[in-house]
Amino acid sequence: MLAILGSLVLLRCLTYLTDISIFALEITTLLGLGLAIDYGLFVVTRFRAELERHHGDVGAALVVTMNTAGRTVAFSGIVVVIGLCGLLFFPQPISHSFGWAGITVVGFDILAALVVLPATLAALGPRINSLAPRLLRRRPGAVTREDRMWGALARSVTRRPVPWLAGGLLALLVARSR
């Protein structure tokens, strides 16, 4: 909500300098919500794992979380912002609107993921796990069938990257031809 509201306020301010399409509101909501959920789940999942690894030490878990997942979120967000800057070079005003909407909301999503979320995690501490429904809670150290499946797939791809790359490119070519 912080990213969407912040972006809408900034877009409103931009209307005094340039034309902003009404469709920028939809881009803001769509992109803001999607990235907020993505970044939030990524950081919270890592925090939970680090909290377990550090035996409930919230400070240590938060430091490692932000050094790993936080850096990834920052890098990902900056790459998305750079990509959206490309929309500002198109001559159509609607492209500019989409670019400004995306740039502002991604910027606020990064800010929320790197400032607001860690503060919330520090305040919640080990109680973060009490928010999960009992059905979805995992026992500490438990390895599920899904974990084994993804692990096996990752090992297969890293052992034989060329056949996997060829298969992926073939699938894309087939999809493109239809």
Secondary structure in CASP SS format (residue, H / E / C, confidence):
PFRMAT SS
TARGET T0000
AUTHOR 0000-0000-0000
METHOD secondary structure of the structure
MODEL  1
M C 1.00
L H 1.00
A H 1.00
I H 1.00
L H 1.00
G H 1.00
S H 1.00
L H 1.00
V H 1.00
L H 1.00
L H 1.00
R H 1.00
C H 1.00
L H 1.00
T C 1.00
Y C 1.00
L C 1.00
T C 1.00
D C 1.00
I C 1.00
S C 1.00
I C 1.00
F C 1.00
A H 1.00
L H 1.00
E H 1.00
I H 1.00
T H 1.00
T H 1.00
L H 1.00
L H 1.00
G H 1.00
L H 1.00
G H 1.00
L H 1.00
A H 1.00
I H 1.00
D H 1.00
Y H 1.00
G H 1.00
L H 1.00
F H 1.00
V H 1.00
V H 1.00
T H 1.00
R H 1.00
F H 1.00
R H 1.00
A H 1.00
E H 1.00
L H 1.00
E H 1.00
R H 1.00
H C 1.00
H C 1.00
G C 1.00
D C 1.00
V H 1.00
G H 1.00
A H 1.00
A H 1.00
L H 1.00
V H 1.00
V H 1.00
T H 1.00
M H 1.00
N H 1.00
T H 1.00
A H 1.00
G H 1.00
R H 1.00
T H 1.00
V H 1.00
A H 1.00
F H 1.00
S H 1.00
G H 1.00
I H 1.00
V H 1.00
V H 1.00
V H 1.00
I H 1.00
G H 1.00
L H 1.00
C H 1.00
G H 1.00
L H 1.00
L H 1.00
F H 1.00
F C 1.00
P C 1.00
Q C 1.00
P H 1.00
I H 1.00
S H 1.00
H H 1.00
S H 1.00
F H 1.00
G H 1.00
W H 1.00
A H 1.00
G H 1.00
I H 1.00
T H 1.00
V H 1.00
V H 1.00
G H 1.00
F H 1.00
D H 1.00
I H 1.00
L H 1.00
A H 1.00
A H 1.00
L H 1.00
V H 1.00
V H 1.00
L H 1.00
P H 1.00
A H 1.00
T H 1.00
L H 1.00
A H 1.00
A H 1.00
L H 1.00
G H 1.00
P H 1.00
R H 1.00
I H 1.00
N H 1.00
S H 1.00
L H 1.00
A C 1.00
P C 1.00
R H 1.00
L H 1.00
L H 1.00
R C 1.00
R C 1.00
R C 1.00
P C 1.00
G C 1.00
A C 1.00
V C 1.00
T C 1.00
R H 1.00
E H 1.00
D H 1.00
R H 1.00
M H 1.00
W H 1.00
G H 1.00
A H 1.00
L H 1.00
A H 1.00
R H 1.00
S H 1.00
V H 1.00
T H 1.00
R H 1.00
R C 1.00
P H 1.00
V H 1.00
P H 1.00
W H 1.00
L H 1.00
A H 1.00
G H 1.00
G H 1.00
L H 1.00
L H 1.00
A H 1.00
L H 1.00
L H 1.00
V H 1.00
A H 1.00
R H 1.00
S H 1.00
R C 1.00
END
